[in-house]
Amino acid sequence: MTAFLTINGKDYSHEDINLIRDFFTDNQWDLIDSALSEFQDHEDAIEECKETLDIIGDIFRSAYW
């Protein structure tokens, strides 16, 4: 398999990324994004929330190319 995207040290194909993207509807992804954005204001979760939001962004930018 040729790595299309690497997340947390694991390689994913383009097909894998599309599958991950399809786990949730657009509204559900928006809800997850909103919840993480709200939660990132808590000092103990700032970095993890930022990393998670970055991963979600990578998935959205890469899916269905």
Jmol script that loads the backbone (N, CA, C; Angstrom):
load data "model"
ATOM      1  N   MET A   1       0.838  -1.179   0.000  1.00  0.00           N
ATOM      2  CA  MET A   1       0.000   0.000   0.000  1.00  0.00           C
ATOM      3  C   MET A   1       0.883   1.242   0.000  1.00  0.00           C
ATOM      4  N   THR A   2       0.565   2.158  -0.839  1.00  0.00           N
ATOM      5  CA  THR A   2       1.245   3.443  -0.842  1.00  0.00           C
ATOM      6  C   THR A   2       0.526   4.368   0.136  1.00  0.00           C
ATOM      7  N   ALA A   3       1.289   4.958   1.040  1.00  0.00           N
ATOM      8  CA  ALA A   3       0.694   5.852   2.033  1.00  0.00           C
ATOM      9  C   ALA A   3       0.164   7.110   1.350  1.00  0.00           C
ATOM     10  N   PHE A   4      -1.086   7.385   1.549  1.00  0.00           N
ATOM     11  CA  PHE A   4      -1.702   8.607   1.053  1.00  0.00           C
ATOM     12  C   PHE A   4      -1.639   9.682   2.127  1.00  0.00           C
ATOM     13  N   LEU A   5      -1.855   9.262   3.374  1.00  0.00           N
ATOM     14  CA  LEU A   5      -1.843  10.179   4.506  1.00  0.00           C
ATOM     15  C   LEU A   5      -1.371   9.399   5.733  1.00  0.00           C
ATOM     16  N   THR A   6      -0.520  10.008   6.528  1.00  0.00           N
ATOM     17  CA  THR A   6      -0.050   9.388   7.757  1.00  0.00           C
ATOM     18  C   THR A   6      -0.626  10.163   8.934  1.00  0.00           C
ATOM     19  N   ILE A   7      -1.301   9.430   9.822  1.00  0.00           N
ATOM     20  CA  ILE A   7      -1.916  10.027  10.999  1.00  0.00           C
ATOM     21  C   ILE A   7      -1.432   9.260  12.215  1.00  0.00           C
ATOM     22  N   ASN A   8      -0.880   9.982  13.176  1.00  0.00           N
ATOM     23  CA  ASN A   8      -0.367   9.368  14.403  1.00  0.00           C
ATOM     24  C   ASN A   8       0.571   8.207  14.107  1.00  0.00           C
ATOM     25  N   GLY A   9       1.402   8.364  13.096  1.00  0.00           N
ATOM     26  CA  GLY A   9       2.399   7.365  12.768  1.00  0.00           C
ATOM     27  C   GLY A   9       1.891   6.171  11.985  1.00  0.00           C
ATOM     28  N   LYS A  10       0.623   6.170  11.597  1.00  0.00           N
ATOM     29  CA  LYS A  10       0.065   5.057  10.830  1.00  0.00           C
ATOM     30  C   LYS A  10      -0.312   5.552   9.438  1.00  0.00           C
ATOM     31  N   ASP A  11       0.052   4.762   8.430  1.00  0.00           N
ATOM     32  CA  ASP A  11      -0.232   5.121   7.045  1.00  0.00           C
ATOM     33  C   ASP A  11      -1.634   4.678   6.638  1.00  0.00           C
ATOM     34  N   TYR A  12      -2.297   5.545   5.869  1.00  0.00           N
ATOM     35  CA  TYR A  12      -3.630   5.248   5.366  1.00  0.00           C
ATOM     36  C   TYR A  12      -3.654   5.476   3.862  1.00  0.00           C
ATOM     37  N   SER A  13      -4.395   4.636   3.172  1.00  0.00           N
ATOM     38  CA  SER A  13      -4.589   4.803   1.733  1.00  0.00           C
ATOM     39  C   SER A  13      -5.676   5.849   1.501  1.00  0.00           C
ATOM     40  N   HIS A  14      -5.808   6.273   0.260  1.00  0.00           N
ATOM     41  CA  HIS A  14      -6.866   7.219  -0.077  1.00  0.00           C
ATOM     42  C   HIS A  14      -8.232   6.606   0.206  1.00  0.00           C
ATOM     43  N   GLU A  15      -8.367   5.322  -0.090  1.00  0.00           N
ATOM     44  CA  GLU A  15      -9.626   4.617   0.184  1.00  0.00           C
ATOM     45  C   GLU A  15      -9.931   4.608   1.691  1.00  0.00           C
ATOM     46  N   ASP A  16      -8.898   4.400   2.513  1.00  0.00           N
ATOM     47  CA  ASP A  16      -9.081   4.422   3.971  1.00  0.00           C
ATOM     48  C   ASP A  16      -9.594   5.783   4.434  1.00  0.00           C
ATOM     49  N   ILE A  17      -8.995   6.841   3.907  1.00  0.00           N
ATOM     50  CA  ILE A  17      -9.392   8.196   4.309  1.00  0.00           C
ATOM     51  C   ILE A  17     -10.838   8.465   3.925  1.00  0.00           C
ATOM     52  N   ASN A  18     -11.239   8.032   2.735  1.00  0.00           N
ATOM     53  CA  ASN A  18     -12.633   8.212   2.336  1.00  0.00           C
ATOM     54  C   ASN A  18     -13.569   7.438   3.260  1.00  0.00           C
ATOM     55  N   LEU A  19     -13.148   6.228   3.662  1.00  0.00           N
ATOM     56  CA  LEU A  19     -13.955   5.425   4.575  1.00  0.00           C
ATOM     57  C   LEU A  19     -14.093   6.124   5.921  1.00  0.00           C
ATOM     58  N   ILE A  20     -12.989   6.637   6.440  1.00  0.00           N
ATOM     59  CA  ILE A  20     -13.026   7.360   7.718  1.00  0.00           C
ATOM     60  C   ILE A  20     -13.956   8.569   7.610  1.00  0.00           C
ATOM     61  N   ARG A  21     -13.838   9.289   6.526  1.00  0.00           N
ATOM     62  CA  ARG A  21     -14.684  10.479   6.315  1.00  0.00           C
ATOM     63  C   ARG A  21     -16.163  10.102   6.324  1.00  0.00           C
ATOM     64  N   ASP A  22     -16.481   8.927   5.799  1.00  0.00           N
ATOM     65  CA  ASP A  22     -17.873   8.485   5.720  1.00  0.00           C
ATOM     66  C   ASP A  22     -18.414   7.915   7.027  1.00  0.00           C
ATOM     67  N   PHE A  23     -17.577   7.827   8.059  1.00  0.00           N
ATOM     68  CA  PHE A  23     -18.066   7.331   9.345  1.00  0.00           C
ATOM     69  C   PHE A  23     -19.218   8.182   9.870  1.00  0.00           C
ATOM     70  N   PHE A  24     -19.151   9.492   9.607  1.00  0.00           N
ATOM     71  CA  PHE A  24     -20.147  10.422  10.138  1.00  0.00           C
ATOM     72  C   PHE A  24     -20.691  11.303   9.019  1.00  0.00           C
ATOM     73  N   THR A  25     -21.872  11.842   9.234  1.00  0.00           N
ATOM     74  CA  THR A  25     -22.452  12.800   8.294  1.00  0.00           C
ATOM     75  C   THR A  25     -21.731  14.140   8.450  1.00  0.00           C
ATOM     76  N   ASP A  26     -21.954  15.045   7.515  1.00  0.00           N
ATOM     77  CA  ASP A  26     -21.356  16.382   7.625  1.00  0.00           C
ATOM     78  C   ASP A  26     -21.785  17.065   8.920  1.00  0.00           C
ATOM     79  N   ASN A  27     -23.061  16.927   9.280  1.00  0.00           N
ATOM     80  CA  ASN A  27     -23.548  17.550  10.521  1.00  0.00           C
ATOM     81  C   ASN A  27     -22.871  16.950  11.747  1.00  0.00           C
ATOM     82  N   GLN A  28     -22.634  15.654  11.733  1.00  0.00           N
ATOM     83  CA  GLN A  28     -21.950  15.015  12.858  1.00  0.00           C
ATOM     84  C   GLN A  28     -20.497  15.460  12.946  1.00  0.00           C
ATOM     85  N   TRP A  29     -19.805  15.571  11.803  1.00  0.00           N
ATOM     86  CA  TRP A  29     -18.437  16.074  11.814  1.00  0.00           C
ATOM     87  C   TRP A  29     -18.408  17.511  12.328  1.00  0.00           C
ATOM     88  N   ASP A  30     -19.383  18.328  11.922  1.00  0.00           N
ATOM     89  CA  ASP A  30     -19.460  19.709  12.413  1.00  0.00           C
ATOM     90  C   ASP A  30     -19.650  19.735  13.926  1.00  0.00           C
ATOM     91  N   LEU A  31     -20.478  18.839  14.439  1.00  0.00           N
ATOM     92  CA  LEU A  31     -20.705  18.760  15.882  1.00  0.00           C
ATOM     93  C   LEU A  31     -19.422  18.370  16.612  1.00  0.00           C
ATOM     94  N   ILE A  32     -18.708  17.387  16.094  1.00  0.00           N
ATOM     95  CA  ILE A  32     -17.431  16.970  16.689  1.00  0.00           C
ATOM     96  C   ILE A  32     -16.448  18.134  16.681  1.00  0.00           C
ATOM     97  N   ASP A  33     -16.364  18.836  15.554  1.00  0.00           N
ATOM     98  CA  ASP A  33     -15.471  19.988  15.432  1.00  0.00           C
ATOM     99  C   ASP A  33     -15.842  21.075  16.428  1.00  0.00           C
ATOM    100  N   SER A  34     -17.120  21.362  16.536  1.00  0.00           N
ATOM    101  CA  SER A  34     -17.584  22.398  17.478  1.00  0.00           C
ATOM    102  C   SER A  34     -17.288  22.013  18.917  1.00  0.00           C
ATOM    103  N   ALA A  35     -17.541  20.761  19.249  1.00  0.00           N
ATOM    104  CA  ALA A  35     -17.291  20.302  20.620  1.00  0.00           C
ATOM    105  C   ALA A  35     -15.801  20.389  20.962  1.00  0.00           C
ATOM    106  N   LEU A  36     -14.953  19.976  20.040  1.00  0.00           N
ATOM    107  CA  LEU A  36     -13.514  20.060  20.288  1.00  0.00           C
ATOM    108  C   LEU A  36     -13.052  21.506  20.394  1.00  0.00           C
ATOM    109  N   SER A  37     -13.600  22.358  19.552  1.00  0.00           N
ATOM    110  CA  SER A  37     -13.241  23.773  19.602  1.00  0.00           C
ATOM    111  C   SER A  37     -13.634  24.385  20.941  1.00  0.00           C
ATOM    112  N   GLU A  38     -14.782  23.999  21.448  1.00  0.00           N
ATOM    113  CA  GLU A  38     -15.233  24.486  22.751  1.00  0.00           C
ATOM    114  C   GLU A  38     -14.364  23.927  23.873  1.00  0.00           C
ATOM    115  N   PHE A  39     -14.035  22.655  23.790  1.00  0.00           N
ATOM    116  CA  PHE A  39     -13.272  21.987  24.833  1.00  0.00           C
ATOM    117  C   PHE A  39     -11.816  22.430  24.877  1.00  0.00           C
ATOM    118  N   GLN A  40     -11.282  22.936  23.773  1.00  0.00           N
ATOM    119  CA  GLN A  40      -9.866  23.295  23.733  1.00  0.00           C
ATOM    120  C   GLN A  40      -9.525  24.463  24.645  1.00  0.00           C
ATOM    121  N   ASP A  41     -10.529  25.127  25.164  1.00  0.00           N
ATOM    122  CA  ASP A  41     -10.282  26.226  26.100  1.00  0.00           C
ATOM    123  C   ASP A  41      -9.891  25.728  27.487  1.00  0.00           C
ATOM    124  N   HIS A  42     -10.024  24.438  27.748  1.00  0.00           N
ATOM    125  CA  HIS A  42      -9.623  23.860  29.023  1.00  0.00           C
ATOM    126  C   HIS A  42      -8.122  23.593  28.980  1.00  0.00           C
ATOM    127  N   GLU A  43      -7.415  24.147  29.924  1.00  0.00           N
ATOM    128  CA  GLU A  43      -5.952  24.098  29.910  1.00  0.00           C
ATOM    129  C   GLU A  43      -5.378  22.695  29.785  1.00  0.00           C
ATOM    130  N   ASP A  44      -6.036  21.706  30.352  1.00  0.00           N
ATOM    131  CA  ASP A  44      -5.478  20.355  30.330  1.00  0.00           C
ATOM    132  C   ASP A  44      -5.685  19.637  28.999  1.00  0.00           C
ATOM    133  N   ALA A  45      -6.374  20.276  28.042  1.00  0.00           N
ATOM    134  CA  ALA A  45      -6.678  19.595  26.782  1.00  0.00           C
ATOM    135  C   ALA A  45      -6.314  20.416  25.542  1.00  0.00           C
ATOM    136  N   ILE A  46      -5.682  21.529  25.707  1.00  0.00           N
ATOM    137  CA  ILE A  46      -5.410  22.431  24.582  1.00  0.00           C
ATOM    138  C   ILE A  46      -4.658  21.723  23.461  1.00  0.00           C
ATOM    139  N   GLU A  47      -3.543  21.092  23.773  1.00  0.00           N
ATOM    140  CA  GLU A  47      -2.709  20.485  22.734  1.00  0.00           C
ATOM    141  C   GLU A  47      -3.396  19.291  22.071  1.00  0.00           C
ATOM    142  N   GLU A  48      -4.031  18.434  22.862  1.00  0.00           N
ATOM    143  CA  GLU A  48      -4.720  17.278  22.280  1.00  0.00           C
ATOM    144  C   GLU A  48      -5.881  17.705  21.385  1.00  0.00           C
ATOM    145  N   CYS A  49      -6.612  18.720  21.793  1.00  0.00           N
ATOM    146  CA  CYS A  49      -7.714  19.220  20.961  1.00  0.00           C
ATOM    147  C   CYS A  49      -7.180  19.789  19.652  1.00  0.00           C
ATOM    148  N   LYS A  50      -6.097  20.558  19.727  1.00  0.00           N
ATOM    149  CA  LYS A  50      -5.517  21.123  18.510  1.00  0.00           C
ATOM    150  C   LYS A  50      -5.067  20.015  17.565  1.00  0.00           C
ATOM    151  N   GLU A  51      -4.386  19.006  18.105  1.00  0.00           N
ATOM    152  CA  GLU A  51      -3.930  17.888  17.277  1.00  0.00           C
ATOM    153  C   GLU A  51      -5.110  17.162  16.633  1.00  0.00           C
ATOM    154  N   THR A  52      -6.163  16.939  17.403  1.00  0.00           N
ATOM    155  CA  THR A  52      -7.344  16.238  16.889  1.00  0.00           C
ATOM    156  C   THR A  52      -8.043  17.060  15.817  1.00  0.00           C
ATOM    157  N   LEU A  53      -8.186  18.354  16.038  1.00  0.00           N
ATOM    158  CA  LEU A  53      -8.786  19.232  15.027  1.00  0.00           C
ATOM    159  C   LEU A  53      -7.944  19.250  13.758  1.00  0.00           C
ATOM    160  N   ASP A  54      -6.628  19.226  13.902  1.00  0.00           N
ATOM    161  CA  ASP A  54      -5.741  19.184  12.734  1.00  0.00           C
ATOM    162  C   ASP A  54      -5.935  17.890  11.945  1.00  0.00           C
ATOM    163  N   ILE A  55      -6.077  16.765  12.658  1.00  0.00           N
ATOM    164  CA  ILE A  55      -6.301  15.487  11.986  1.00  0.00           C
ATOM    165  C   ILE A  55      -7.629  15.496  11.239  1.00  0.00           C
ATOM    166  N   ILE A  56      -8.675  16.000  11.880  1.00  0.00           N
ATOM    167  CA  ILE A  56      -9.980  16.091  11.218  1.00  0.00           C
ATOM    168  C   ILE A  56      -9.859  16.955   9.968  1.00  0.00           C
ATOM    169  N   GLY A  57      -9.148  18.056  10.060  1.00  0.00           N
ATOM    170  CA  GLY A  57      -8.939  18.919   8.900  1.00  0.00           C
ATOM    171  C   GLY A  57      -8.209  18.199   7.780  1.00  0.00           C
ATOM    172  N   ASP A  58      -7.184  17.431   8.149  1.00  0.00           N
ATOM    173  CA  ASP A  58      -6.437  16.654   7.145  1.00  0.00           C
ATOM    174  C   ASP A  58      -7.346  15.653   6.439  1.00  0.00           C
ATOM    175  N   ILE A  59      -8.193  14.978   7.200  1.00  0.00           N
ATOM    176  CA  ILE A  59      -9.119  14.011   6.612  1.00  0.00           C
ATOM    177  C   ILE A  59     -10.064  14.702   5.645  1.00  0.00           C
ATOM    178  N   PHE A  60     -10.612  15.843   6.049  1.00  0.00           N
ATOM    179  CA  PHE A  60     -11.563  16.559   5.187  1.00  0.00           C
ATOM    180  C   PHE A  60     -10.890  17.063   3.918  1.00  0.00           C
ATOM    181  N   ARG A  61      -9.683  17.577   4.032  1.00  0.00           N
ATOM    182  CA  ARG A  61      -8.986  18.103   2.850  1.00  0.00           C
ATOM    183  C   ARG A  61      -8.570  16.979   1.900  1.00  0.00           C
ATOM    184  N   SER A  62      -8.342  15.798   2.437  1.00  0.00           N
ATOM    185  CA  SER A  62      -7.826  14.697   1.635  1.00  0.00           C
ATOM    186  C   SER A  62      -8.897  13.778   1.067  1.00  0.00           C
ATOM    187  N   ALA A  63     -10.053  13.725   1.691  1.00  0.00           N
ATOM    188  CA  ALA A  63     -11.106  12.794   1.258  1.00  0.00           C
ATOM    189  C   ALA A  63     -11.637  13.206  -0.111  1.00  0.00           C
ATOM    190  N   TYR A  64     -11.884  12.210  -0.924  1.00  0.00           N
ATOM    191  CA  TYR A  64     -12.542  12.344  -2.224  1.00  0.00           C
ATOM    192  C   TYR A  64     -11.756  13.144  -3.252  1.00  0.00           C
ATOM    193  N   TRP A  65     -10.442  13.225  -3.117  1.00  0.00           N
ATOM    194  CA  TRP A  65      -9.628  13.909  -4.147  1.00  0.00           C
ATOM    195  C   TRP A  65      -9.538  13.057  -5.357  1.00  0.00           C
TER     196      TRP A  65
END
end "model"
wireframe off; spacefill off
backbone 0.3
color backbone group
